[in-house]
Amino acid sequence: MVERDVAERVYEWVTDEDAEGSACEGIPEEACREAPRSFLLNLANGAATKLAEQLASPDLVLVWFLSVLGAPVFFSGMLEPVRRGAAMFPQLAVSGRMRAYGRRKWFWVGAGVLQAVTLVVMLVAGLVLSGGVAGVVIVAALLVFSVASGVGSVAFKDVMGKTIPKGKRGQLLGLRSSIGGALTIAAGLVLYGVVAGANGVAPFVVLLGFAAVLWALAAGLFARIEEQPGATGGGRNALSELRHGWRLLTGVRGFRWFILSRGLLLSAELSIPFYTLRARQITGAGRGFGLFVVALGVAALIGGPVWGRISDLVSSRLVLVAAGLVGALAAAGALSFGIFSSGRSSPYLYALIFLVVGFARDGVRVGRKSYVVDASPPDERPLYTATANTASGVLTFMFITLGFFAQAAGVGATLAVLLVLGLLGAAAAWRMPEAGEMVG
């Protein structure tokens, strides 16, 4: 009783709304009473997973870990494509199976436990293996980790749609992002102040072990969410779910515009390496790198709540429009450094570019997640989520070609492409219907 009273007070303060009555729009009546507690458990789950993601990030920690172990560079190049692609492609098959279960939170819980186990496998590999063998084991573990992440993504959105009121989902996602930003700043100080100068495997083993504990904790927190049973209209196999996903794409015009916008706005989500390359060109190799990481953390800290509030009070569609324009602005700003400045530029000034692109990236993430949850029919939410994520996975692999383009045409030309893609993504989002009007 005391726990529920505290949860209601915190929930009312955090969301700036009364926790009763109209605050339960869009969720079953039985879930209304537990909404404050579910909100806070979901928030705590996000804090644990966001910190774990920083401590075991494939684009930073695992790259250094493989280098210390003497693995060929080829394995480091595989990490990001494996992480993103493997998380996306299995989701249509999973969403079909998920329909047969009234409570879907256990899919997330199982995925979280599996992610903890794969991190333990990585740290053990670092202790007993080296070279290419260690690379094979770590990349294989990351593949399993990412598949589990994809399963959790489908379950997360479905459970959020059943336990968090419609007008609070954007705020929840924004707060999770904000907490992630604060923890990114803290983790960045640890990673760049301690791990960057380490030569042995011990610091990485500690980081991976701590991340594994956080994933297990996150699974325990998610298990405590009170989820009311949903419709169980029968499971579908992968082929059947693929057919349903294709019918969704061909039959719902607004959903097609959403997929197009989401694909184009990957230009904000996947662009950080190109801004880093630009930074090395104009500020000097290695200068200010830690500062740029902190700037991204600040962007998430500020941007998450701002975008979440706009999503709930105004429109998740307009959040995507604005985020695309902000992403284009970041690309234009990065280009201007090379055009209007000569010699070396201050890394402190260029950090503003990372602040802007980080703000855009968080806007895209909050907007697309809020939109698909609010737009999809409750009984078909896993299908809508999985179809969108599978399509995004295909487009993610297509973005790998930007790396080859950057090598052939230069980073400046690549930033110009990102600028155009941001504008096109904003235009596509403008053509989307509002979330409540996409179906029907």
VEXDREN-2710 file (C-alpha; in Angstrom, 1 decimal):
% VEXDREN-2710
k/r/px/py/pz
1/MET/0.0/0.0/0.0
2/VAL/2.9/2.3/0.9
3/GLU/4.7/1.4/-2.3
4/ARG/1.6/2.2/-4.4
5/ASP/1.0/5.6/-2.6
6/VAL/4.6/6.6/-3.2
7/ALA/4.4/5.5/-6.8
8/GLU/1.2/7.5/-7.4
9/ARG/2.8/10.7/-5.9
10/VAL/6.0/10.3/-7.9
11/TYR/4.0/9.5/-11.1
12/GLU/1.8/12.6/-10.6
13/TRP/4.9/14.8/-10.1
14/VAL/6.9/13.3/-13.0
15/THR/4.0/13.4/-15.6
16/ASP/2.5/16.6/-14.2
17/GLU/-0.9/14.9/-14.2
18/ASP/-3.4/13.4/-11.8
19/ALA/-2.9/9.7/-11.6
20/GLU/-6.6/9.0/-11.7
21/GLY/-9.4/9.2/-14.2
22/SER/-8.5/10.5/-17.6
23/ALA/-4.9/9.6/-17.0
24/CYS/-5.6/6.1/-18.0
25/GLU/-6.7/6.7/-21.6
26/GLY/-5.8/3.8/-24.0
27/ILE/-5.2/1.0/-21.5
28/PRO/-7.5/-1.6/-20.0
29/GLU/-9.5/-0.4/-17.0
30/GLU/-7.9/-3.1/-14.9
31/ALA/-4.4/-1.7/-15.6
32/CYS/-5.4/1.8/-14.6
33/ARG/-4.8/1.3/-10.9
34/GLU/-1.3/-0.1/-11.5
35/ALA/-0.3/2.6/-14.1
36/PRO/1.9/4.6/-11.6
37/ARG/3.7/1.6/-10.4
38/SER/4.2/0.2/-14.0
39/PHE/5.5/3.6/-15.1
40/LEU/8.2/3.7/-12.3
41/LEU/9.2/0.1/-12.8
42/ASN/9.5/0.7/-16.5
43/LEU/11.6/3.8/-15.8
44/ALA/13.9/1.9/-13.4
45/ASN/14.2/-0.8/-16.1
46/GLY/15.3/1.8/-18.6
47/ALA/17.9/3.2/-16.2
48/ALA/19.5/-0.2/-15.8
49/THR/19.5/-1.1/-19.5
50/LYS/20.7/2.3/-20.6
51/LEU/23.7/2.1/-18.3
52/ALA/24.4/-1.5/-19.3
53/GLU/24.3/-0.5/-23.0
54/GLN/27.0/2.1/-22.3
55/LEU/29.2/-0.2/-20.3
56/ALA/29.1/-2.9/-23.1
57/SER/28.6/-0.7/-26.2
58/PRO/29.6/-2.4/-29.4
59/ASP/30.8/0.8/-31.0
60/LEU/33.2/1.6/-28.2
61/VAL/33.9/-1.0/-25.4
62/LEU/33.7/-4.1/-27.6
63/VAL/35.9/-2.5/-30.2
64/TRP/38.6/-1.8/-27.7
65/PHE/38.1/-5.2/-26.1
66/LEU/38.7/-7.0/-29.4
67/SER/41.8/-4.8/-30.0
68/VAL/43.3/-5.7/-26.6
69/LEU/42.6/-9.4/-27.3
70/GLY/44.5/-9.1/-30.6
71/ALA/41.5/-10.0/-32.8
72/PRO/41.7/-8.9/-36.5
73/VAL/40.2/-5.6/-37.3
74/PHE/37.6/-7.3/-39.5
75/PHE/35.7/-8.4/-36.4
76/SER/35.5/-4.9/-35.1
77/GLY/33.9/-3.9/-38.4
78/MET/31.2/-6.5/-38.0
79/LEU/30.0/-5.4/-34.6
80/GLU/27.5/-2.6/-35.6
81/PRO/25.9/-4.3/-38.6
82/VAL/25.5/-7.5/-36.5
83/ARG/24.0/-5.6/-33.6
84/ARG/21.5/-3.7/-35.6
85/GLY/20.6/-6.2/-38.2
86/ALA/20.2/-9.2/-35.9
87/ALA/18.0/-7.2/-33.6
88/MET/15.6/-6.4/-36.5
89/PHE/15.1/-9.4/-38.7
90/PRO/13.7/-12.0/-36.3
91/GLN/10.9/-9.8/-35.1
92/LEU/8.2/-10.8/-37.5
93/ALA/8.5/-14.4/-36.5
94/VAL/8.6/-13.5/-32.8
95/SER/5.5/-11.2/-33.1
96/GLY/3.5/-14.1/-34.6
97/ARG/4.4/-16.5/-31.8
98/MET/3.8/-13.7/-29.2
99/ARG/0.1/-13.5/-30.2
100/ALA/-0.6/-16.8/-28.6
101/TYR/0.3/-15.5/-25.1
102/GLY/-1.9/-13.2/-23.1
103/ARG/1.0/-11.8/-21.1
104/ARG/4.0/-10.7/-23.2
105/LYS/6.3/-9.3/-20.5
106/TRP/7.9/-12.7/-20.1
107/PHE/9.4/-12.4/-23.6
108/TRP/11.2/-9.3/-22.4
109/VAL/12.3/-10.9/-19.2
110/GLY/13.6/-14.0/-21.0
111/ALA/15.4/-11.8/-23.5
112/GLY/17.0/-9.7/-20.7
113/VAL/18.3/-12.8/-18.9
114/LEU/19.7/-14.1/-22.2
115/GLN/21.5/-10.8/-22.8
116/ALA/23.1/-11.0/-19.4
117/VAL/24.3/-14.6/-20.2
118/THR/25.8/-13.5/-23.5
119/LEU/27.8/-10.7/-21.8
120/VAL/29.1/-13.3/-19.3
121/VAL/30.2/-15.5/-22.3
122/MET/32.0/-12.5/-23.8
123/LEU/34.0/-11.8/-20.5
124/VAL/34.9/-15.5/-20.2
125/ALA/36.1/-15.5/-23.8
126/GLY/38.3/-12.5/-22.9
127/LEU/39.8/-14.4/-20.0
128/VAL/40.6/-17.6/-21.8
129/LEU/40.8/-16.8/-25.5
130/SER/42.7/-14.4/-27.8
131/GLY/43.0/-13.4/-31.4
132/GLY/40.6/-14.6/-34.0
133/VAL/39.1/-17.3/-31.8
134/ALA/38.1/-14.6/-29.2
135/GLY/36.7/-12.5/-32.1
136/VAL/34.5/-15.4/-33.3
137/VAL/33.1/-16.1/-29.9
138/ILE/32.4/-12.4/-29.1
139/VAL/30.7/-11.7/-32.4
140/ALA/28.7/-14.8/-32.1
141/ALA/27.6/-13.8/-28.5
142/LEU/26.7/-10.4/-29.8
143/LEU/24.6/-12.0/-32.5
144/VAL/22.6/-13.9/-29.9
145/PHE/22.5/-10.7/-27.7
146/SER/21.0/-8.7/-30.6
147/VAL/18.4/-11.4/-31.5
148/ALA/17.3/-11.3/-27.8
149/SER/17.2/-7.5/-28.1
150/GLY/14.8/-7.7/-31.0
151/VAL/12.5/-10.0/-29.1
152/GLY/12.6/-7.6/-26.2
153/SER/11.8/-4.7/-28.5
154/VAL/8.5/-6.2/-29.7
155/ALA/7.5/-7.2/-26.2
156/PHE/8.4/-3.8/-24.7
157/LYS/6.1/-1.8/-27.0
158/ASP/3.2/-4.2/-26.5
159/VAL/3.5/-4.2/-22.7
160/MET/3.9/-0.4/-22.7
161/GLY/0.8/-0.1/-24.8
162/LYS/-1.1/-2.2/-22.2
163/THR/0.2/-0.7/-19.0
164/ILE/1.1/3.0/-19.8
165/PRO/-1.7/5.5/-20.6
166/LYS/-1.6/6.9/-24.1
167/GLY/-0.8/10.4/-22.9
168/LYS/2.2/9.2/-20.8
169/ARG/4.1/7.0/-23.3
170/GLY/6.1/9.8/-24.9
171/GLN/7.0/11.1/-21.4
172/LEU/8.1/7.7/-20.3
173/LEU/10.3/7.2/-23.4
174/GLY/11.7/10.7/-23.0
175/LEU/12.6/10.1/-19.4
176/ARG/14.2/6.8/-20.2
177/SER/16.3/8.7/-22.8
178/SER/17.1/11.5/-20.4
179/ILE/18.3/9.0/-17.8
180/GLY/20.3/7.4/-20.5
181/GLY/21.9/10.7/-21.3
182/ALA/22.9/11.4/-17.7
183/LEU/24.3/7.9/-17.4
184/THR/26.1/8.3/-20.8
185/ILE/27.9/11.4/-19.3
186/ALA/28.9/9.4/-16.2
187/ALA/29.9/6.3/-18.2
188/GLY/31.8/8.4/-20.6
189/LEU/34.0/9.8/-17.8
190/VAL/34.7/6.3/-16.6
191/LEU/35.4/4.9/-20.0
192/TYR/37.6/7.7/-21.2
193/GLY/39.3/8.3/-17.9
194/VAL/40.1/4.8/-16.9
195/VAL/39.5/2.2/-19.7
196/ALA/41.0/4.2/-22.5
197/GLY/44.5/4.0/-20.9
198/ALA/44.2/0.3/-20.0
199/ASN/46.2/-2.4/-21.7
200/GLY/44.9/-5.6/-20.1
201/VAL/41.5/-7.3/-20.2
202/ALA/40.7/-6.8/-16.5
203/PRO/38.8/-3.4/-16.9
204/PHE/36.8/-4.8/-19.8
205/VAL/35.9/-7.9/-17.8
206/VAL/34.7/-5.7/-15.0
207/LEU/32.6/-3.6/-17.3
208/LEU/31.0/-6.6/-19.0
209/GLY/30.3/-8.2/-15.7
210/PHE/28.7/-5.1/-14.3
211/ALA/26.6/-4.8/-17.5
212/ALA/25.5/-8.4/-17.1
213/VAL/24.3/-7.7/-13.6
214/LEU/22.4/-4.7/-14.8
215/TRP/20.6/-6.7/-17.5
216/ALA/19.6/-9.3/-14.9
217/LEU/18.3/-6.5/-12.6
218/ALA/16.4/-5.0/-15.5
219/ALA/14.7/-8.3/-16.2
220/GLY/13.7/-8.6/-12.5
221/LEU/12.2/-5.1/-12.7
222/PHE/10.2/-5.8/-15.8
223/ALA/8.9/-9.0/-14.3
224/ARG/7.3/-7.0/-11.5
225/ILE/5.1/-5.0/-14.0
226/GLU/1.4/-5.9/-13.6
227/GLU/0.4/-6.8/-17.1
228/GLN/-3.3/-7.7/-17.7
229/PRO/-3.8/-10.6/-20.2
230/GLY/-4.3/-9.4/-23.8
231/ALA/-6.1/-11.0/-26.7
232/THR/-4.7/-14.4/-27.8
233/GLY/-6.1/-14.7/-31.3
234/GLY/-3.8/-17.6/-32.1
235/GLY/-0.1/-17.6/-32.9
236/ARG/1.2/-17.3/-36.5
237/ASN/4.4/-18.8/-37.9
238/ALA/7.1/-16.8/-39.5
239/LEU/5.8/-17.2/-43.1
240/SER/2.3/-16.3/-42.0
241/GLU/3.4/-13.3/-40.1
242/LEU/5.5/-12.2/-43.1
243/ARG/2.4/-12.3/-45.3
244/HIS/0.4/-10.3/-42.7
245/GLY/3.3/-7.8/-42.5
246/TRP/3.3/-7.5/-46.3
247/ARG/-0.5/-6.9/-46.4
248/LEU/0.0/-4.3/-43.7
249/LEU/2.6/-2.5/-45.9
250/THR/0.5/-2.7/-49.0
251/GLY/-2.9/-2.1/-47.4
252/VAL/-2.3/0.8/-45.0
253/ARG/-1.1/3.9/-46.8
254/GLY/-0.2/5.8/-43.6
255/PHE/1.9/2.9/-42.4
256/ARG/3.9/3.0/-45.7
257/TRP/4.6/6.7/-45.1
258/PHE/5.8/5.9/-41.6
259/ILE/8.2/3.2/-42.9
260/LEU/9.5/5.6/-45.5
261/SER/10.0/8.4/-43.0
262/ARG/11.6/6.0/-40.5
263/GLY/14.0/4.7/-43.2
264/LEU/15.1/8.2/-44.3
265/LEU/15.4/9.4/-40.7
266/LEU/18.0/6.6/-40.0
267/SER/20.2/9.4/-41.4
268/ALA/20.0/10.9/-37.9
269/GLU/20.3/7.6/-35.9
270/LEU/23.3/6.1/-37.8
271/SER/25.3/9.2/-38.6
272/ILE/27.5/9.7/-35.5
273/PRO/30.6/8.0/-37.1
274/PHE/30.6/10.5/-40.0
275/TYR/30.4/13.5/-37.6
276/THR/33.3/11.9/-35.7
277/LEU/35.4/11.6/-38.9
278/ARG/34.6/15.2/-39.7
279/ALA/35.7/16.2/-36.2
280/ARG/39.1/14.4/-36.8
281/GLN/39.5/16.3/-40.0
282/ILE/38.8/19.8/-38.6
283/THR/39.9/19.6/-35.0
284/GLY/42.8/17.1/-35.2
285/ALA/42.8/13.3/-34.7
286/GLY/41.7/12.3/-31.2
287/ARG/41.1/15.9/-29.9
288/GLY/38.0/16.4/-27.9
289/PHE/36.7/12.9/-28.4
290/GLY/35.6/12.5/-24.8
291/LEU/33.9/15.9/-25.1
292/PHE/31.8/14.8/-28.0
293/VAL/30.6/11.8/-26.0
294/VAL/29.6/14.1/-23.2
295/ALA/27.8/16.3/-25.7
296/LEU/25.7/13.4/-26.9
297/GLY/24.8/12.6/-23.3
298/VAL/23.8/16.2/-22.7
299/ALA/21.6/16.0/-25.8
300/ALA/19.8/12.9/-24.5
301/LEU/19.5/14.4/-21.1
302/ILE/17.7/17.5/-22.5
303/GLY/16.2/16.1/-25.6
304/GLY/14.4/13.1/-24.1
305/PRO/11.9/15.0/-21.9
306/VAL/11.4/17.8/-24.5
307/TRP/10.6/15.4/-27.3
308/GLY/8.5/13.2/-25.1
309/ARG/6.4/16.1/-23.9
310/ILE/5.9/17.4/-27.5
311/SER/4.9/13.9/-28.5
312/ASP/2.3/13.6/-25.8
313/LEU/0.9/17.1/-25.9
314/VAL/1.2/17.9/-29.6
315/SER/2.0/15.1/-32.0
316/SER/4.5/12.2/-32.4
317/ARG/4.3/12.8/-36.2
318/LEU/5.4/16.4/-35.7
319/VAL/8.2/15.2/-33.5
320/LEU/9.5/13.2/-36.5
321/VAL/9.2/16.2/-38.8
322/ALA/11.1/18.5/-36.4
323/ALA/13.8/15.8/-35.7
324/GLY/14.4/15.4/-39.4
325/LEU/14.9/19.2/-39.8
326/VAL/17.2/19.3/-36.8
327/GLY/19.3/16.5/-38.2
328/ALA/19.6/18.3/-41.5
329/LEU/20.7/21.4/-39.5
330/ALA/23.4/19.4/-37.8
331/ALA/24.7/18.2/-41.2
332/ALA/24.7/21.7/-42.6
333/GLY/26.6/22.9/-39.5
334/ALA/29.2/20.3/-39.8
335/LEU/29.7/21.1/-43.5
336/SER/30.0/24.8/-42.6
337/PHE/33.1/24.2/-40.5
338/GLY/35.1/23.1/-43.5
339/ILE/33.7/25.7/-45.8
340/PHE/33.8/28.9/-43.7
341/SER/36.8/28.1/-41.4
342/SER/40.5/27.6/-42.1
343/GLY/43.0/25.6/-40.1
344/ARG/42.0/23.8/-37.0
345/SER/38.7/24.4/-35.3
346/SER/38.0/24.3/-31.6
347/PRO/36.6/20.9/-30.4
348/TYR/34.5/22.8/-27.9
349/LEU/32.8/24.7/-30.8
350/TYR/32.4/21.5/-32.8
351/ALA/30.8/19.8/-29.8
352/LEU/27.8/21.9/-30.5
353/ILE/27.3/19.8/-33.7
354/PHE/27.2/16.7/-31.6
355/LEU/24.7/18.3/-29.3
356/VAL/22.4/19.1/-32.2
357/VAL/22.7/15.7/-34.0
358/GLY/22.2/14.0/-30.6
359/PHE/19.1/16.0/-30.1
360/ALA/17.8/15.0/-33.5
361/ARG/18.6/11.4/-32.9
362/ASP/16.6/11.3/-29.7
363/GLY/13.7/13.0/-31.4
364/VAL/13.6/10.3/-34.0
365/ARG/13.7/7.6/-31.4
366/VAL/11.0/9.0/-29.2
367/GLY/8.8/10.0/-32.2
368/ARG/8.9/6.7/-34.0
369/LYS/8.4/4.6/-30.8
370/SER/5.5/6.8/-29.7
371/TYR/3.9/6.8/-33.1
372/VAL/3.9/3.1/-33.8
373/VAL/2.5/2.3/-30.3
374/ASP/-0.3/4.9/-30.5
375/ALA/-1.1/4.2/-34.2
376/SER/-1.4/0.4/-34.1
377/PRO/-4.5/-1.5/-33.0
378/PRO/-3.9/-3.1/-29.6
379/ASP/-4.4/-6.7/-30.8
380/GLU/-2.0/-6.2/-33.7
381/ARG/0.6/-4.0/-32.0
382/PRO/3.3/-6.8/-32.1
383/LEU/2.8/-7.1/-35.9
384/TYR/3.0/-3.4/-36.5
385/THR/6.1/-3.1/-34.3
386/ALA/7.8/-6.1/-35.9
387/THR/7.0/-5.1/-39.5
388/ALA/8.4/-1.6/-38.9
389/ASN/11.5/-3.0/-37.2
390/THR/12.1/-5.6/-39.9
391/ALA/11.8/-3.0/-42.6
392/SER/14.2/-0.8/-40.7
393/GLY/16.7/-3.7/-40.4
394/VAL/16.8/-4.0/-44.2
395/LEU/17.3/-0.3/-44.6
396/THR/20.0/-0.3/-41.9
397/PHE/22.1/-2.7/-43.9
398/MET/21.6/-0.4/-46.9
399/PHE/23.1/2.4/-44.9
400/ILE/26.3/0.5/-44.7
401/THR/27.0/1.7/-48.2
402/LEU/27.5/5.2/-46.8
403/GLY/30.8/4.0/-45.5
404/PHE/32.0/3.0/-48.9
405/PHE/30.6/6.3/-50.3
406/ALA/32.5/8.3/-47.6
407/GLN/35.8/6.5/-48.6
408/ALA/35.2/7.2/-52.3
409/ALA/33.7/10.7/-52.2
410/GLY/34.8/12.1/-48.9
411/VAL/33.1/12.8/-45.5
412/GLY/31.9/16.2/-46.7
413/ALA/29.9/14.7/-49.6
414/THR/28.5/12.1/-47.1
415/LEU/27.3/14.9/-44.8
416/ALA/25.6/16.5/-47.8
417/VAL/23.8/13.2/-48.4
418/LEU/22.7/13.1/-44.7
419/LEU/21.4/16.6/-45.0
420/VAL/19.2/15.7/-48.0
421/LEU/18.0/12.5/-46.3
422/GLY/17.0/14.5/-43.2
423/LEU/15.0/16.9/-45.3
424/LEU/13.3/14.0/-47.2
425/GLY/12.6/12.2/-43.9
426/ALA/10.9/15.3/-42.5
427/ALA/8.9/15.7/-45.7
428/ALA/7.8/12.0/-45.5
429/ALA/6.8/12.5/-41.8
430/TRP/4.8/15.5/-42.8
431/ARG/2.8/13.3/-45.2
432/MET/2.0/10.8/-42.5
433/PRO/-1.4/10.8/-40.9
434/GLU/-1.6/11.5/-37.2
435/ALA/-1.2/8.4/-35.1
436/GLY/-4.9/8.1/-34.3
437/GLU/-5.8/8.4/-37.9
438/MET/-3.5/5.9/-39.5
439/VAL/-5.9/2.9/-39.2
440/GLY/-9.5/3.2/-40.1
END
